[in-house]
Amino acid sequence: MTLLSSFKSLRLEGVSRDFGVVNALRDLTLEIKRGEFVALLGPSGCGKSTALNCIAGLLPTTRGQIMLDDRRIDTLPTEDRGFGMVFQNYALFPHMTVRNNIGFGLKMRGIPKNEAAPRVEEAIRTVRLDTQAHKLPGQLSGGQQQRVAIARAIAIDPPLVLMDEPLSNLDAKLRLEMRQEIRRIHQSLGCITIYVTHDQDEALSLADRIVVLRDGAIRQVGAPEDLYARPAHLDVAEFMGFRNRINGRVQARDGNRVQLTVAGTTLDGVVQEALTGDTAIAAVRPDDMVPVAPDAHGIDTVVEAIEYRGRDFFGQARSKTGDELFFRSEQRLAPGAAVRLGAEPHRVLVYPGA
Ligand code: ATP
């Protein structure tokens, strides 16, 4: 049985998965449209792989349902879902040539040779392995082996391609190259790709939409640009590189613009999540935090360390309230120097305090 190739969307409706007392997935509800590339992003243990495995059928769900258009698929066995899967370890058969590895899924599905052969050749061309197809996996580089795994996944013409950290075993340069390849392959297929990663750069560069998970639940869903600029919660902000967190009190507010008092000085920011009390936490990226004039709005700190990084310096400082802050500087400041650090107000994201 093959699933409709003309499907419009995949829907997770209240999908949960428990392992004993651990709620690995909590009530995941999400619609993914055909053609979309979605990244599941989050720290280790947040439930990314569990979500992927439930969609793939490798794990049963505890509650909820998974629909491909109007068809319920979470009750179908893995092989009947017909999804392409790519994992961190390529799991290729070492004694089979690239061509045979790629054709294996079609053979298992009983597709006749004359129908399978052109599909295998097309998959080989899509991943650009034309000149390597006669080789054994052991004769290929890590990147090439991962391409074989991708070709094997796409040869069956799947409605969904599921990838679980497929680039983690590759070196940094290959990872970058393969990102481009994966994006290109996804576009040429027009299917849905769901890509699990804990690497925010990978998610930002690959996905049309990012789903941030934490403790098994969705924290935020959005386009990469939205997530990067406007994380909805402090933990998402921290995950997206807003490494500085500054504790303050709300001093004045006008719409979503807010002034915080931090140890007697003022910091201007933008409210991201409804403030419930008068304490707040500001989150700022190190690259947006810079030394400012002593009479400008900002936070008084003492420099603890500074290092040269080519075009500028990267510094570490401590505020009067004990917050550790990272900043960028045009000048080499001496450890022990007093410096006021500030940022453009729209770069200072404000969340409710503890
Ligand atoms: P990582 O990035 O480390 O792979 P992840 O985000 O993919 O993490 P999952 O592997 O989905 O996270 O795990 C989610 C939670 O479910 C964790 O608390 C994990 O310990 C638990 N878990 C996962 N698989 C099992 C299992 N087979 N039995 C018991 N608990 C499990």
Residues whose N, C-alpha, C, O or C-beta is under 5 A from the ligand:
A	BS01	ATP	F19 A24 P43 S44 G45 C46 G47 K48 S49 T50
